[in-house]
Amino acid sequence: TTDKLITLKNSAADEPISEINQFLTPEVRQNYSDYEMMYRRGILMYGPPGTGKTSTAICVARSFIKQHDGIVLLDPQPGYVAQCINLYREFDPCRLFLVMFEELEMHVDNDEESLLSLLDGTNSVDNTIFLATTNHLEDVEPRIKNRPSRFARKVFVGPPTLEIRTLFLKQRV
């Protein structure tokens, strides 16, 4: 049933999945290489509490694993992400990673320096997509949410449609 949730038209997962798939095309990768830019992308999902941002992020993660054979890190401590990815890349240098941060503003409050260093600073890692959520976009500092190298795309997640809610409830029964 999760695959049904992903493929429904107008589902909240469509936009981030499409963004990731477009980003991971050979043409985009070549453009980054041509300009000697680090190949990474940030997507920030926002919306009121209870609208399904976490469920949407899980759908995006499942799609990422299924379509791109990537590895997902869920809500890690920013200071350790680069070390973890670089350690893994000693054995598999081309593997794609999706790093998910729920309630981004909490990570900013707890360890802003490590988070910023990971997103686009000295600890940034290639072949990585960052997917973050927040209930209150206005609480995320402009230097974080408005810098394209950190979060190039912002996606609003509103209340799910009746069709999606029905499917979600059926899979829980």
TIFIZA-749421 format. One record per residue: residue in one letter; residue number from 1; x, z, y of N, C-alpha, C, O in turn. Coordinates in Angstrom, 1 decimal. Layout:
<sedos>
<sedo "A",NUM,<X,Z,Y>,<X,Z,Y>,<X,Z,Y>,<X,Z,Y>>
...
</sedos>
This chain:
<sedos>
<sedo "T",1,<0.8,0.0,-1.2>,<0.0,0.0,0.0>,<0.8,0.0,1.3>,<0.4,-0.5,2.3>>
<sedo "T",2,<2.0,0.5,1.2>,<2.9,0.5,2.4>,<3.2,-0.9,2.8>,<3.2,-1.2,4.0>>
<sedo "D",3,<3.4,-1.8,1.9>,<3.6,-3.2,2.2>,<2.4,-3.8,2.9>,<2.6,-4.6,3.8>>
<sedo "K",4,<1.2,-3.4,2.5>,<0.0,-3.8,3.2>,<0.0,-3.4,4.7>,<-0.4,-4.1,5.6>>
<sedo "L",5,<0.5,-2.1,4.9>,<0.5,-1.6,6.2>,<1.5,-2.4,7.1>,<1.2,-2.7,8.3>>
<sedo "I",6,<2.6,-2.8,6.5>,<3.6,-3.6,7.2>,<3.1,-5.0,7.6>,<3.3,-5.5,8.7>>
<sedo "T",7,<2.3,-5.6,6.7>,<1.9,-7.0,6.9>,<0.6,-7.1,7.7>,<0.3,-8.3,8.1>>
<sedo "L",8,<-0.1,-6.1,8.0>,<-1.3,-6.2,8.7>,<-1.0,-6.7,10.1>,<-0.1,-6.3,10.8>>
<sedo "K",9,<-1.9,-7.7,10.6>,<-1.7,-8.2,11.9>,<-2.0,-7.0,12.9>,<-2.8,-6.2,12.7>>
<sedo "N",10,<-1.3,-7.1,14.0>,<-1.4,-6.1,15.1>,<-1.0,-4.7,14.7>,<-1.3,-3.7,15.4>>
<sedo "S",11,<-0.3,-4.5,13.6>,<0.2,-3.2,13.3>,<1.3,-2.8,14.2>,<2.0,-3.7,14.7>>
<sedo "A",12,<1.5,-1.5,14.3>,<2.6,-1.0,15.2>,<4.0,-1.4,14.7>,<4.9,-1.5,15.5>>
<sedo "A",13,<4.1,-1.6,13.4>,<5.4,-1.9,12.9>,<5.8,-3.4,13.1>,<7.0,-3.7,13.0>>
<sedo "D",14,<4.9,-4.3,13.4>,<5.2,-5.7,13.6>,<6.3,-5.9,14.6>,<7.2,-6.7,14.4>>
<sedo "E",15,<6.1,-5.3,15.8>,<7.1,-5.6,16.9>,<8.5,-5.2,16.5>,<9.4,-6.0,16.7>>
<sedo "P",16,<8.7,-3.9,16.1>,<10.1,-3.5,15.8>,<10.7,-4.3,14.6>,<11.9,-4.6,14.6>>
<sedo "I",17,<9.9,-4.6,13.6>,<10.3,-5.4,12.4>,<10.7,-6.8,12.9>,<11.8,-7.3,12.5>>
<sedo "S",18,<9.9,-7.4,13.8>,<10.2,-8.7,14.3>,<11.5,-8.7,15.1>,<12.3,-9.6,15.0>>
<sedo "E",19,<11.7,-7.7,15.9>,<12.9,-7.5,16.8>,<14.1,-7.4,15.9>,<15.1,-8.0,16.2>>
<sedo "I",20,<14.0,-6.6,14.8>,<15.2,-6.5,13.9>,<15.5,-7.8,13.2>,<16.6,-8.2,13.2>>
<sedo "N",21,<14.5,-8.4,12.7>,<14.7,-9.7,12.0>,<15.3,-10.8,13.0>,<16.2,-11.5,12.5>>
<sedo "Q",22,<14.8,-10.8,14.2>,<15.4,-11.8,15.1>,<16.8,-11.4,15.5>,<17.7,-12.3,15.6>>
<sedo "F",23,<17.1,-10.1,15.7>,<18.4,-9.7,16.0>,<19.4,-10.0,14.9>,<20.6,-10.3,15.1>>
<sedo "L",24,<19.0,-9.9,13.6>,<19.9,-10.1,12.5>,<20.0,-11.6,12.1>,<20.6,-11.8,11.0>>
<sedo "T",25,<19.6,-12.5,12.9>,<19.8,-13.9,12.6>,<21.3,-14.3,12.8>,<22.0,-13.7,13.6>>
<sedo "P",26,<21.8,-15.3,12.1>,<23.2,-15.7,12.3>,<23.5,-16.2,13.7>,<24.6,-16.0,14.2>>
<sedo "E",27,<22.5,-16.8,14.4>,<22.7,-17.2,15.8>,<23.0,-16.1,16.7>,<23.9,-16.1,17.5>>
<sedo "V",28,<22.2,-15.0,16.6>,<22.4,-13.9,17.4>,<23.7,-13.2,17.1>,<24.5,-12.8,18.0>>
<sedo "R",29,<24.0,-13.1,15.8>,<25.3,-12.5,15.4>,<26.5,-13.3,16.0>,<27.4,-12.7,16.5>>
<sedo "Q",30,<26.4,-14.6,16.0>,<27.4,-15.5,16.5>,<27.5,-15.3,18.1>,<28.7,-15.3,18.6>>
<sedo "N",31,<26.4,-15.2,18.8>,<26.5,-14.9,20.2>,<27.2,-13.6,20.5>,<28.0,-13.6,21.4>>
<sedo "Y",32,<27.0,-12.6,19.8>,<27.7,-11.3,20.0>,<29.2,-11.5,19.7>,<30.0,-11.0,20.5>>
<sedo "S",33,<29.5,-12.2,18.7>,<30.9,-12.5,18.3>,<31.6,-13.3,19.4>,<32.7,-13.0,19.8>>
<sedo "D",34,<30.9,-14.4,19.9>,<31.4,-15.2,20.9>,<31.8,-14.4,22.2>,<32.8,-14.7,22.8>>
<sedo "Y",35,<31.0,-13.5,22.5>,<31.2,-12.7,23.7>,<32.0,-11.4,23.4>,<32.1,-10.5,24.3>>
<sedo "E",36,<32.5,-11.2,22.2>,<33.2,-10.1,21.8>,<32.5,-8.8,22.1>,<33.1,-7.8,22.6>>
<sedo "M",37,<31.2,-8.8,21.8>,<30.3,-7.6,22.0>,<30.1,-6.9,20.6>,<30.0,-7.6,19.6>>
<sedo "M",38,<29.9,-5.6,20.7>,<29.6,-4.8,19.5>,<28.2,-5.2,19.1>,<27.3,-5.3,19.9>>
<sedo "Y",39,<28.0,-5.5,17.8>,<26.8,-6.0,17.2>,<25.9,-4.8,16.8>,<26.0,-4.3,15.7>>
<sedo "R",40,<25.1,-4.4,17.8>,<24.1,-3.3,17.6>,<22.9,-3.4,18.5>,<23.0,-4.2,19.5>>
<sedo "R",41,<21.9,-2.8,18.1>,<20.6,-2.9,18.9>,<19.9,-1.6,18.8>,<20.0,-0.9,17.9>>
<sedo "G",42,<19.2,-1.2,19.9>,<18.4,0.0,20.0>,<17.0,-0.3,20.3>,<16.7,-1.1,21.2>>
<sedo "I",43,<16.1,0.3,19.6>,<14.7,0.1,19.8>,<14.1,1.5,20.0>,<14.3,2.4,19.2>>
<sedo "L",44,<13.3,1.7,21.1>,<12.7,3.0,21.4>,<11.2,2.9,21.3>,<10.6,2.2,22.1>>
<sedo "M",45,<10.6,3.6,20.3>,<9.2,3.6,20.2>,<8.6,4.9,20.9>,<9.1,6.0,20.7>>
<sedo "Y",46,<7.6,4.7,21.6>,<7.0,5.8,22.4>,<5.5,5.7,22.3>,<4.9,4.6,22.1>>
<sedo "G",47,<4.8,6.8,22.5>,<3.4,6.9,22.6>,<3.0,8.4,22.4>,<3.8,9.2,22.1>>
<sedo "P",48,<1.7,8.6,22.6>,<1.2,10.0,22.5>,<1.4,10.6,21.1>,<1.5,9.9,20.2>>
<sedo "P",49,<1.4,11.9,21.1>,<1.6,12.6,19.8>,<0.4,12.1,18.8>,<-0.7,12.0,19.2>>
<sedo "G",50,<0.8,12.0,17.5>,<-0.2,11.7,16.5>,<-0.7,10.3,16.4>,<-1.7,10.0,15.7>>
<sedo "T",51,<0.0,9.3,17.1>,<-0.4,7.9,17.0>,<0.3,7.2,15.9>,<0.0,6.0,15.6>>
<sedo "G",52,<1.2,7.8,15.2>,<1.8,7.1,14.0>,<3.2,6.6,14.2>,<3.6,5.7,13.5>>
<sedo "K",53,<3.9,7.2,15.2>,<5.3,6.7,15.4>,<6.2,6.9,14.2>,<7.0,6.1,13.8>>
<sedo "T",54,<6.1,8.1,13.6>,<6.9,8.4,12.4>,<6.5,7.5,11.3>,<7.4,7.0,10.6>>
<sedo "S",55,<5.2,7.3,11.0>,<4.8,6.4,9.9>,<5.3,5.0,10.2>,<5.7,4.3,9.3>>
<sedo "T",56,<5.2,4.6,11.4>,<5.7,3.3,11.8>,<7.1,3.2,11.6>,<7.6,2.1,11.0>>
<sedo "A",57,<7.9,4.2,12.0>,<9.4,4.1,11.7>,<9.7,4.1,10.3>,<10.6,3.4,9.9>>
<sedo "I",58,<8.9,4.7,9.4>,<9.1,4.7,8.0>,<8.8,3.3,7.5>,<9.6,2.8,6.6>>
<sedo "C",59,<7.8,2.7,8.0>,<7.5,1.3,7.6>,<8.6,0.3,8.0>,<9.0,-0.6,7.2>>
<sedo "V",60,<9.1,0.5,9.2>,<10.2,-0.3,9.7>,<11.4,-0.1,8.8>,<12.1,-1.0,8.4>>
<sedo "A",61,<11.7,1.2,8.4>,<12.9,1.5,7.5>,<12.7,0.8,6.2>,<13.7,0.3,5.6>>
<sedo "R",62,<11.5,0.9,5.6>,<11.3,0.3,4.3>,<11.5,-1.2,4.4>,<12.1,-1.8,3.5>>
<sedo "S",63,<11.0,-1.8,5.4>,<11.2,-3.3,5.6>,<12.6,-3.6,5.8>,<13.1,-4.6,5.2>>
<sedo "F",64,<13.4,-2.8,6.5>,<14.8,-3.0,6.7>,<15.6,-3.0,5.4>,<16.4,-3.8,5.1>>
<sedo "I",65,<15.3,-2.0,4.6>,<15.9,-1.9,3.3>,<15.6,-3.1,2.4>,<16.4,-3.7,1.8>>
<sedo "K",66,<14.3,-3.4,2.3>,<13.8,-4.5,1.5>,<14.3,-5.9,1.9>,<14.8,-6.6,1.1>>
<sedo "Q",67,<14.3,-6.1,3.2>,<14.7,-7.5,3.7>,<16.2,-7.6,3.9>,<16.7,-8.8,3.7>>
<sedo "H",68,<16.9,-6.6,4.2>,<18.3,-6.7,4.6>,<19.2,-5.9,3.8>,<20.4,-5.9,4.1>>
<sedo "D",69,<18.7,-5.2,2.8>,<19.5,-4.4,1.9>,<20.4,-3.4,2.7>,<21.6,-3.2,2.4>>
<sedo "G",70,<19.8,-2.9,3.7>,<20.5,-1.9,4.6>,<20.4,-0.5,4.2>,<19.6,-0.2,3.2>>
<sedo "I",71,<21.1,0.3,4.8>,<21.1,1.8,4.6>,<20.5,2.5,5.8>,<20.8,2.1,7.0>>
<sedo "V",72,<19.6,3.4,5.6>,<18.9,4.1,6.6>,<19.4,5.6,6.7>,<19.5,6.3,5.7>>
<sedo "L",73,<19.7,6.0,7.9>,<20.1,7.4,8.1>,<18.9,8.0,8.9>,<18.7,7.6,10.1>>
<sedo "L",74,<18.3,9.1,8.4>,<17.1,9.7,9.0>,<17.5,10.9,9.8>,<18.0,11.9,9.3>>
<sedo "D",75,<17.3,10.9,11.1>,<17.4,12.0,12.0>,<18.8,12.8,11.8>,<18.8,14.0,11.7>>
<sedo "P",76,<19.9,12.0,11.8>,<21.2,12.7,11.6>,<21.7,13.4,12.9>,<21.1,13.2,14.0>>
<sedo "Q",77,<22.7,14.2,12.8>,<23.4,14.7,13.9>,<24.3,13.6,14.5>,<25.1,13.1,13.8>>
<sedo "P",78,<24.1,13.3,15.8>,<24.8,12.1,16.3>,<26.3,12.2,16.2>,<27.0,11.2,16.0>>
<sedo "G",79,<26.9,13.4,16.2>,<28.3,13.6,16.1>,<28.9,13.1,14.8>,<30.1,12.9,14.7>>
<sedo "Y",80,<28.1,13.1,13.8>,<28.6,12.7,12.4>,<28.2,11.3,12.0>,<28.8,10.9,11.0>>
<sedo "V",81,<27.4,10.6,12.7>,<26.9,9.3,12.2>,<28.1,8.3,12.1>,<28.2,7.7,11.1>>
<sedo "A",82,<28.9,8.2,13.2>,<30.0,7.2,13.2>,<30.9,7.5,12.0>,<31.4,6.6,11.3>>
<sedo "Q",83,<31.2,8.8,11.8>,<32.1,9.2,10.7>,<31.5,8.7,9.3>,<32.2,8.2,8.5>>
<sedo "C",84,<30.3,9.0,9.2>,<29.6,8.7,7.9>,<29.6,7.1,7.7>,<29.9,6.7,6.6>>
<sedo "I",85,<29.2,6.4,8.7>,<29.1,4.9,8.6>,<30.5,4.4,8.4>,<30.7,3.5,7.5>>
<sedo "N",86,<31.5,4.8,9.1>,<32.9,4.3,8.9>,<33.4,4.6,7.5>,<34.2,3.8,7.0>>
<sedo "L",87,<33.1,5.8,7.0>,<33.5,6.2,5.7>,<32.9,5.2,4.7>,<33.6,4.8,3.8>>
<sedo "Y",88,<31.6,5.0,4.8>,<30.9,4.1,3.9>,<31.5,2.7,4.0>,<31.7,2.0,3.0>>
<sedo "R",89,<31.9,2.2,5.2>,<32.4,0.9,5.4>,<33.7,0.7,4.8>,<34.2,-0.5,4.7>>
<sedo "E",90,<34.5,1.7,4.5>,<35.7,1.5,3.8>,<35.5,0.8,2.5>,<36.4,0.1,2.0>>
<sedo "F",91,<34.3,1.0,1.9>,<34.0,0.4,0.6>,<33.1,-0.8,0.7>,<33.1,-1.6,-0.2>>
<sedo "D",92,<32.3,-0.9,1.8>,<31.4,-2.0,2.0>,<31.3,-2.3,3.5>,<30.4,-1.8,4.2>>
<sedo "P",93,<32.3,-3.1,3.9>,<32.5,-3.3,5.4>,<31.3,-4.0,6.1>,<31.2,-3.9,7.3>>
<sedo "C",94,<30.5,-4.8,5.4>,<29.5,-5.6,6.1>,<28.1,-4.9,6.0>,<27.2,-5.5,6.5>>
<sedo "R",95,<28.0,-3.8,5.4>,<26.6,-3.2,5.2>,<26.0,-2.9,6.6>,<26.6,-2.4,7.5>>
<sedo "L",96,<24.7,-3.2,6.7>,<23.9,-2.9,7.9>,<23.4,-1.5,7.8>,<23.0,-1.0,6.7>>
<sedo "F",97,<23.3,-0.8,8.9>,<22.7,0.5,9.0>,<21.6,0.6,10.0>,<21.7,-0.1,11.1>>
<sedo "L",98,<20.6,1.4,9.7>,<19.5,1.7,10.6>,<19.6,3.2,10.8>,<19.4,3.9,9.8>>
<sedo "V",99,<19.8,3.6,12.0>,<19.9,5.1,12.3>,<18.6,5.5,13.1>,<18.4,4.9,14.2>>
<sedo "M",100,<17.9,6.4,12.5>,<16.6,6.8,13.2>,<16.7,8.2,13.8>,<17.1,9.1,13.1>>
<sedo "F",101,<16.3,8.3,15.0>,<16.2,9.5,15.7>,<14.8,9.8,16.2>,<14.2,9.1,17.0>>
<sedo "E",102,<14.2,10.8,15.5>,<12.8,11.2,15.9>,<13.0,12.2,17.1>,<13.9,13.0,17.2>>
<sedo "E",103,<12.0,12.1,18.1>,<12.0,12.9,19.3>,<13.4,12.8,20.0>,<14.2,13.8,20.0>>
<sedo "L",104,<13.7,11.7,20.5>,<15.0,11.4,21.1>,<15.4,12.4,22.1>,<16.6,12.8,22.2>>
<sedo "E",105,<14.4,12.8,22.9>,<14.8,13.8,24.0>,<15.4,15.1,23.4>,<16.2,15.7,24.1>>
<sedo "M",106,<15.0,15.5,22.2>,<15.6,16.7,21.6>,<17.1,16.4,21.3>,<17.9,17.3,21.5>>
<sedo "H",107,<17.4,15.2,20.8>,<18.9,14.9,20.6>,<19.7,14.9,21.9>,<20.8,15.3,21.9>>
<sedo "V",108,<19.0,14.4,22.9>,<19.7,14.4,24.2>,<20.0,15.8,24.7>,<21.1,16.2,25.1>>
<sedo "D",109,<18.9,16.7,24.5>,<19.1,18.1,24.9>,<20.1,18.8,24.1>,<20.9,19.6,24.6>>
<sedo "N",110,<20.2,18.5,22.8>,<21.1,19.3,21.9>,<22.5,18.8,21.9>,<23.5,19.6,21.8>>
<sedo "D",111,<22.7,17.5,22.1>,<24.1,17.0,22.0>,<24.2,15.6,22.7>,<24.5,14.6,22.1>>
<sedo "E",112,<23.9,15.6,24.0>,<23.9,14.3,24.8>,<25.2,13.6,24.7>,<25.2,12.3,24.5>>
<sedo "E",113,<26.3,14.3,24.8>,<27.6,13.6,24.7>,<27.8,12.8,23.5>,<28.3,11.6,23.5>>
<sedo "S",114,<27.6,13.4,22.3>,<27.7,12.8,21.0>,<26.8,11.6,20.9>,<27.1,10.5,20.3>>
<sedo "L",115,<25.5,11.8,21.3>,<24.5,10.7,21.2>,<24.9,9.5,22.0>,<24.9,8.4,21.5>>
<sedo "L",116,<25.3,9.7,23.3>,<25.7,8.6,24.1>,<27.0,7.9,23.6>,<27.1,6.7,23.7>>
<sedo "S",117,<27.9,8.7,23.1>,<29.1,8.1,22.5>,<28.8,7.3,21.3>,<29.4,6.2,21.1>>
<sedo "L",118,<27.8,7.6,20.5>,<27.4,6.9,19.4>,<26.6,5.6,19.8>,<26.9,4.5,19.2>>
<sedo "L",119,<25.7,5.7,20.8>,<24.9,4.6,21.2>,<25.7,3.4,21.8>,<25.5,2.3,21.4>>
<sedo "D",120,<26.6,3.8,22.7>,<27.4,2.7,23.3>,<28.8,3.2,23.8>,<29.3,2.6,24.8>>
<sedo "G",121,<29.3,4.2,23.3>,<30.5,4.8,23.7>,<31.6,4.6,22.7>,<31.6,3.7,21.9>>
<sedo "T",122,<32.6,5.5,22.7>,<33.8,5.4,21.9>,<33.5,5.6,20.4>,<34.2,5.1,19.6>>
<sedo "N",123,<32.3,6.2,20.0>,<32.0,6.3,18.6>,<30.9,5.3,18.1>,<30.4,5.5,17.1>>
<sedo "S",124,<30.7,4.3,18.9>,<29.7,3.3,18.6>,<30.2,2.5,17.4>,<31.4,2.3,17.2>>
<sedo "V",125,<29.3,2.1,16.5>,<29.6,1.3,15.3>,<28.9,0.0,15.3>,<27.8,-0.1,15.6>>
<sedo "D",126,<29.6,-1.0,14.7>,<29.1,-2.3,14.6>,<28.1,-2.4,13.5>,<28.0,-1.6,12.6>>
<sedo "N",127,<27.3,-3.5,13.5>,<26.3,-3.7,12.5>,<25.3,-2.6,12.3>,<25.0,-2.1,11.2>>
<sedo "T",128,<24.8,-2.0,13.4>,<24.0,-0.9,13.4>,<22.8,-1.1,14.3>,<22.9,-1.7,15.4>>
<sedo "I",129,<21.6,-0.7,13.9>,<20.4,-0.7,14.7>,<20.0,0.8,14.8>,<19.9,1.6,13.9>>
<sedo "F",130,<19.6,1.2,16.0>,<19.1,2.5,16.3>,<17.6,2.4,16.6>,<17.2,1.6,17.4>>
<sedo "L",131,<16.9,3.2,15.9>,<15.4,3.3,16.1>,<15.1,4.7,16.5>,<15.3,5.6,15.7>>
<sedo "A",132,<14.5,4.9,17.7>,<14.2,6.3,18.1>,<12.8,6.3,18.5>,<12.1,5.3,18.8>>
<sedo "T",133,<12.2,7.6,18.5>,<10.9,7.8,18.9>,<10.8,8.9,19.9>,<11.7,9.8,20.0>>
<sedo "T",134,<9.8,8.8,20.7>,<9.5,9.9,21.7>,<8.0,10.0,22.0>,<7.4,8.9,22.0>>
<sedo "N",135,<7.5,11.2,22.2>,<6.1,11.3,22.6>,<6.0,11.1,24.1>,<4.9,10.7,24.6>>
<sedo "H",136,<7.0,11.3,24.8>,<7.0,11.3,26.3>,<8.1,10.5,26.8>,<9.2,11.0,27.1>>
<sedo "L",137,<7.9,9.2,27.0>,<8.9,8.3,27.6>,<9.4,8.8,28.9>,<10.6,8.7,29.2>>
<sedo "E",138,<8.5,9.4,29.7>,<9.0,9.9,31.0>,<10.0,11.0,31.0>,<10.7,11.3,31.9>>
<sedo "D",139,<10.1,11.7,29.8>,<11.0,12.8,29.6>,<12.4,12.3,29.2>,<13.4,13.1,29.2>>
<sedo "V",140,<12.5,11.0,28.8>,<13.8,10.5,28.5>,<14.5,10.0,29.7>,<13.9,9.2,30.5>>
<sedo "E",141,<15.7,10.5,30.0>,<16.4,10.1,31.2>,<16.6,8.6,31.3>,<16.8,7.9,30.4>>
<sedo "P",142,<16.4,8.1,32.6>,<16.6,6.7,32.8>,<17.9,6.1,32.3>,<18.0,5.0,31.9>>
<sedo "R",143,<19.0,6.9,32.4>,<20.3,6.4,32.0>,<20.4,6.2,30.5>,<21.2,5.5,30.0>>
<sedo "I",144,<19.4,6.7,29.8>,<19.3,6.5,28.3>,<18.3,5.4,28.0>,<18.6,4.5,27.3>>
<sedo "K",145,<17.1,5.5,28.5>,<16.1,4.5,28.1>,<16.2,3.2,28.9>,<15.7,2.2,28.4>>
<sedo "N",146,<16.8,3.1,30.0>,<16.9,1.9,30.8>,<18.2,1.1,30.7>,<18.4,0.1,31.4>>
<sedo "R",147,<19.1,1.6,29.9>,<20.4,0.9,29.7>,<20.2,0.0,28.5>,<20.1,0.4,27.4>>
<sedo "P",148,<20.3,-1.4,28.7>,<20.1,-2.3,27.6>,<21.0,-2.1,26.4>,<20.6,-2.4,25.3>>
<sedo "S",149,<22.2,-1.7,26.7>,<23.1,-1.5,25.5>,<22.7,-0.3,24.7>,<23.2,-0.1,23.6>>
<sedo "R",150,<21.8,0.6,25.2>,<21.4,1.7,24.4>,<20.0,1.4,23.7>,<19.9,1.5,22.5>>
<sedo "F",151,<19.0,1.0,24.5>,<17.7,0.7,24.0>,<17.2,-0.6,24.7>,<16.6,-0.5,25.7>>
<sedo "A",152,<17.5,-1.7,24.1>,<17.1,-3.0,24.6>,<15.6,-3.2,24.6>,<15.1,-4.0,25.4>>
<sedo "R",153,<15.0,-2.6,23.6>,<13.5,-2.8,23.5>,<12.8,-1.5,23.4>,<13.2,-0.6,22.8>>
<sedo "K",154,<11.7,-1.4,24.2>,<10.8,-0.3,24.1>,<9.5,-0.7,23.6>,<8.9,-1.7,24.1>>
<sedo "V",155,<8.9,0.0,22.6>,<7.7,-0.4,22.0>,<6.7,0.7,22.1>,<6.9,1.8,21.6>>
<sedo "F",156,<5.5,0.4,22.6>,<4.4,1.4,22.7>,<3.7,1.4,21.4>,<3.3,0.4,20.8>>
<sedo "V",157,<3.5,2.6,20.9>,<2.7,2.8,19.6>,<1.5,3.6,20.0>,<1.6,4.8,20.3>>
<sedo "G",158,<0.4,2.9,20.0>,<-0.9,3.6,20.4>,<-1.6,4.0,19.1>,<-1.1,3.9,18.0>>
<sedo "P",159,<-2.8,4.5,19.2>,<-3.6,4.9,18.1>,<-3.8,3.7,17.1>,<-4.0,2.6,17.6>>
<sedo "P",160,<-3.7,3.9,15.8>,<-3.8,2.8,14.8>,<-5.2,2.3,14.8>,<-6.2,3.0,15.1>>
<sedo "T",161,<-5.4,1.0,14.4>,<-6.7,0.4,14.2>,<-7.4,1.1,13.1>,<-6.8,1.8,12.3>>
<sedo "L",162,<-8.7,0.9,13.1>,<-9.6,1.5,12.0>,<-9.1,0.9,10.6>,<-9.1,1.7,9.7>>
<sedo "E",163,<-8.7,-0.3,10.5>,<-8.2,-0.9,9.3>,<-7.0,-0.2,8.8>,<-6.8,0.1,7.6>>
<sedo "I",164,<-6.0,0.0,9.7>,<-4.8,0.7,9.3>,<-5.0,2.1,8.9>,<-4.5,2.6,8.0>>
<sedo "R",165,<-5.9,2.8,9.7>,<-6.2,4.2,9.3>,<-6.9,4.3,7.9>,<-6.6,5.2,7.1>>
<sedo "T",166,<-7.8,3.4,7.6>,<-8.4,3.3,6.3>,<-7.4,3.1,5.2>,<-7.4,3.8,4.2>>
<sedo "L",167,<-6.5,2.2,5.4>,<-5.4,1.9,4.4>,<-4.6,3.2,4.2>,<-4.2,3.5,3.1>>
<sedo "F",168,<-4.2,3.8,5.3>,<-3.4,5.0,5.3>,<-4.0,6.1,4.5>,<-3.4,6.7,3.6>>
<sedo "L",169,<-5.3,6.3,4.8>,<-6.1,7.4,4.0>,<-6.2,7.0,2.6>,<-6.2,7.9,1.7>>
<sedo "K",170,<-6.4,5.8,2.2>,<-6.6,5.4,0.8>,<-5.3,5.6,0.1>,<-5.3,6.0,-1.1>>
<sedo "Q",171,<-4.1,5.4,0.7>,<-2.9,5.6,0.0>,<-2.6,7.1,-0.2>,<-1.8,7.5,-1.1>>
<sedo "R",172,<-3.2,7.9,0.6>,<-3.0,9.4,0.5>,<-3.8,10.0,-0.6>,<-3.5,11.1,-1.0>>
<sedo "V",173,<-4.9,9.3,-1.0>,<-5.9,9.9,-2.0>,<-5.3,9.8,-3.4>,<-6.0,10.3,-4.3>>
</sedos>
